[in-house]
């Protein structure tokens, strides 16, 4: 990984990448719902696009047709010049690497990519969930990666999209503003200059602590899924997930989780909005409490519950969001009983140990750091 003394060289390299304009090469890692939407959109814009996916057969249609058809708010055919299950081949020559996979894959991807990364490449986690950039950076260091790369974390995914076939996707919407932060954060303006040509929707986040703790899915998804487990398993998820799944008692649990998230943010000196305020800002929701605010959210109408509780709302959001929140909080002496309760419930109901498999201060590389040391890491490197 890059040394503190090398940042001037990194900035100069990123300036050269920005000057390439639409000759800038993008590599999209992941060929699922989000990955093919992003790769197709980048191709439509006119960028050279390369793709990686670990399951080679999922790339066959893209290779056969030479790209991806996109419909919805974006329409057209996006060329993909390379689609490969060989990570070294896919990363070769890429200026920006967009990782669009479940966050459970980030750790392994860092180890897989480490030998092939080159100076000046930008790696963006779409999104990072909680602690994604810190974990990715720490694993690159453990792998003794020498490349001067910049790891970036998006607060959420820029698209609402769905894969129709292996080379066709529907983009329902593109978010107006998605906070992103580089690690360290003083590089964020330089990174934005590079990626703005493709994604003007990306805006500067304060730092990766902020993007990690603005993870509202951690508040909503695990508890809402587990507390509706009986209904989900009886109906196969045939009910309105948010509008019918929420109730005053369920909302009290979500509110307790959100209160603990906000307490952690305050302890770390991070300013963030509550889940209720986020609903107001994002969806023009209304209501004096979280239950009423969720029920008033028109955008949630028609969204069905998962068909099973064995869903990414549990196997991704618990180990990659709630577990790191609890671990970071414990590192600084902050109690999180509601978050811990949901982790324990997920472990019991799914027969897993998400604490053992999830992100912790150790895997993030911040164990034992003071708040001041942590801030120095995320702002200065």
N, C-alpha and C positions, 0 to 999 in steps of 0.2 A: 504493500500500500504506500501511498504518497507520504513523504516526510513533510514536517512543518515548513522546512526551508524551500520546498519545491512549489509552493502555491503560485508564485509569479509565473513559473513555467506552465503550470496548468491553465492559468487564466489566458496566457498567450495562445495556447493550443485551442482553447474554447473559442477565442476570438477568430482564429483561422477557420474553425468548423462553421461558425456563424456566417462567415463570408462566403461559404460554398453555396448558400441559398438552397435551391431545389435540387442541387447535386448532392446534398447531404444524404448519407445512406442510413436507413433505419432498419434495425433488426427487431422483430416482434417475437418474443419468447412465449409460446403458448398458442394453441390453435383451438381453443374452446369458444364459448359465446363471446367473450370480450376480445380475445386475440384476433379472430378473423374479422371482427368489426373494425378494429383498429388498423390491421394490416390493409384491409380493403379501402378504408377511408384514406390512409396515407398514399396508397397507390392512385386513387382518384385525384388527389391533390397534385400528384405528379412527382413524388419522391421515389427514388429507388428503394425497394422493400425486399428484405430477406426475412425468412421465418425459421424458427426452430420449434420442434415438438418432439417429445421423447418417443411417442408412438408414431412410427413412420407411416403406417397405413392411413392415418388421419390426414396426411398431407397429399395423398394420391390425387384427389380431385383438383386440388389447387395446382399441382404440377401439370396435370392433364390439360386443364383449361388455361393455365398460365396466369391465374389470378383469382379474384373473389368478386362476386356480384353483391352489390349493396343496394338495399331498398329502404324506404322510410324517409326520414328528414334529410338523408343524403342518398342520392341515387347514382348509379353508374357501375362501371367495371374497373376495379383496381388491379393493376398488374403487380405480380409478385415475381421477381426475377430469380429467386432461389427459395426453395422450401426443403429443409433438410432435418433429419434426425441426428446429424453429426454437429455437435455444439461448436466445435472449432471451425467448421466450414461455415456455419450460419453467422458466427460472430466476425469472421474475417472481413475487414474493410468497413465495418459498421461504425458510424459516428455516434449514434444514439441507440441504446438498447432498452426497449420497453418490455418489462416483464409483466405479463398479463396472465397470471396463474393464481390459483389459491395460495394464500400466504403460507400455508403449510409446506409449500415447495421451495420457499425462498432460501432456507438454510442449505438444502441439498444443491440448489442451483448455484449458490455462491461457490461451493466446493467444486462443482462441475465446471464452472466458467473460469475459475481462478487461473488455470494455466494458459488460457487463451486470450485473456483481456490485454488490451494495449493502452499505452499512454494516451490520455486525452479523451477516452471514451466516457460517455455519460450513461449510467445505469439507473433507470427510473422504475420504482416499484409501484405498480398500479392496481390497488393501493398498497400501502405498507402495513395496514392495520395498526397494531400497537408495538412499537419497537422494531419495525421492519428494517429501516436503514441502519440502526445500531447493530442489529443481529447480522445483517449482510456484511457490513464493514468488519465486524469482529471475526466472522468466518473467513473472509479474505485474508485477514491478518494471520489467522491460525493456519491457513494454507500457504502462508509466506508469499502471497501475491506481490510482485514487485511493480506492477503496472500502476501508473498514476491515473486512476479513474476517479470519477466523482459519483457517489451514490446519492440518489435523490428519492424522496418519499412523497407520494401523492396522498392527500387526506382521504379521497374517495375515488371511485372510477368515473372517468369523464363521460362515459356513455351509459344509457339504458339500452341494452341490445339483446338480441336473441339469435342464436344460430339456427338457420332453417335447414341447410344441408352443410356438408363439409366445405363447400366453397360459396356459400350464400348466407348473408346475415341481414337482419332487419335492425336498423338503428331507430329506436323509438324517440329518443331525445339526446341532446348533448347539453351537459350542464353549463350554465353561464360562467361560473367561477369555481375553480377547484384549487385550493391552496396546495402548494408544493414547497418543499424545502430541501436544499442540499445539505449534506453533512461534510464540512461545516457550513453554517448558514450564510456566512459572508459571501459564499460563492453563488448563492441563489440568483442574484440579478444577472450574473454572467450566464448561468444555465438557462434562465428564461430567455435571454437574447438568442440562444441557440434554438430552443424548442418552440418559440413563439410563432415562427412561420407556419408550423403545423397546428399548434394548439394555443391560440390566443386566449383560450379559456383558463389556462393555468395562470395563477396569481401567486405572489410571494407569501408564503407562510412565515411565521416568526422563526421557527426552527423545528427540528424533527420531534422535539418533545410536544410541541403544540399540535403538529399534524397527527401525532400518535394519540394524544388525549382528546382530540376532537372526533374520536371514533364513536359516533352515535350508535352504530350497529351493535357495539358491545353492550349498550344499555338496552336496546330493544329486543334483539334476536334471541339470545339464549333463554332469558327468563320467559319471554312470551311463548316460546316453543315448548319449554318444559312444563310450564304451568297450564298449557292446553294439551298435554300429551294424551289424555284420555279421549278428547274430542278428535285429535288428529288420527289416533289409531283406530277409532270407531268409524270414522268417515273417510279415511284416506286423505284428509286435509280439505274436504269439500265444505269449506266455510270461509268467510272473509277474515283473513289472518289478522289484520290490524283492527278493522272496525267491529268485528264480532269477538275476536280473541281478547280484546282489552276489556277490563271491567274495573270498578273502583279498587277492589282488593288486589288484582294483578298489577294495576297501575301503582299501588303503594310500593310493591316490590321494585318495579322499574325506577320509581322515584328514589328509593333508598340506594340503588346502584348508582344512579346519576349523582346523588349527593356525595357519594364516596369518590366518584370520578372527579367531581369539582373540587373536593377537599384535597385530593392528590395534586391536582393542577395548581391550586393555590400554594400548597407547600413547596412546589417546585418553581414558583414564580411565574406560572403560565396563566395568561388570561384566556378564558374560553367561555362559551355560552352554555347555558343549561339545555337539556334535551327539549324542554318546552319552548325556550327561546329559539332553538334551532328550527323547530316546526314552524314557528311564526315567520322566521326569516326565509325559510326554504319553500314553504308551501302556503303561506298566508293563512295558516291555521289560527284558531281562536280558542279561548277558554282559559279559565283561571286555575286549572289543574291539568296534570298530564293526561288523565283519562279523557277529559273533555276535549283537549287539544288534539289528541290522536283521533277521536271520533269525528272531529270536524274537518279532518284532512281529506279533501276531495280526491287528491292524487292517490290515496290508498284504496279508493273504491275499486272493487273487482279483483284485488290481489288476493289470491287464494293462499291458504296455509300450505306448508310442505306436506307431501304425502306421507312422510315418515319423520320421526324425530332424529333418525340417522341421516342428518342433513348438514350442509355446510354451516347453517346457523348454529350448530353445536360443534361439529368436528373441526371447524375453522375458527369460529368466533370465540369459543371457550379457550383453547390453548394459545391462540394467537392474539387475543384481545384481553379477556378477563384475567387469564393467568399472569401475563406480564404486568397488568395493572396492579394485581395483588402483590406480586413479587417486588415491584418498584416501591409500592407503598410500604411493605414490610421493611425494605432496606432503609427507609427513612422514619420508621416508627409510627406509621399511620395505620390505623385499624380499618379493615374492610370486611365487616361481618356479612353484609348482604352479598357482595361479590363472591366471598368464600363459600357462602351457602349455595349459590348457583353452581359454582365449580363442583362442589361435593355432590350436588344433586345430579349433575351431568355425569359424573364418574359413576354414580350408583345406577342410574337409569340406562346408561349406554355400556356399562361394564368396562370402562376405560380408566386410565390414570392420566388425565390431561395435565396435571401438574408435572408429571415425569416427562411428558412429551411436549410440553409447551415452552414458550419463551420465558426465561427468567433473567434476573440481573446478571447471572453468570454467563448465559449464552449471549446476552447483549453486550458483555464486556464492561459493565459498569458496577460490578459488585464492590461494595465498600467505598465507593466514591462519595464525597460530600456533595451537597447541592451546588456549591461553588465550582467544584471540579467537573461536575456533570455539565453545568452551563458552559464552562470553558471548552469542554469537548465538543458540544454541539454548535457552538458559535465560532470557535477559533480552530478547532481540529486538534 
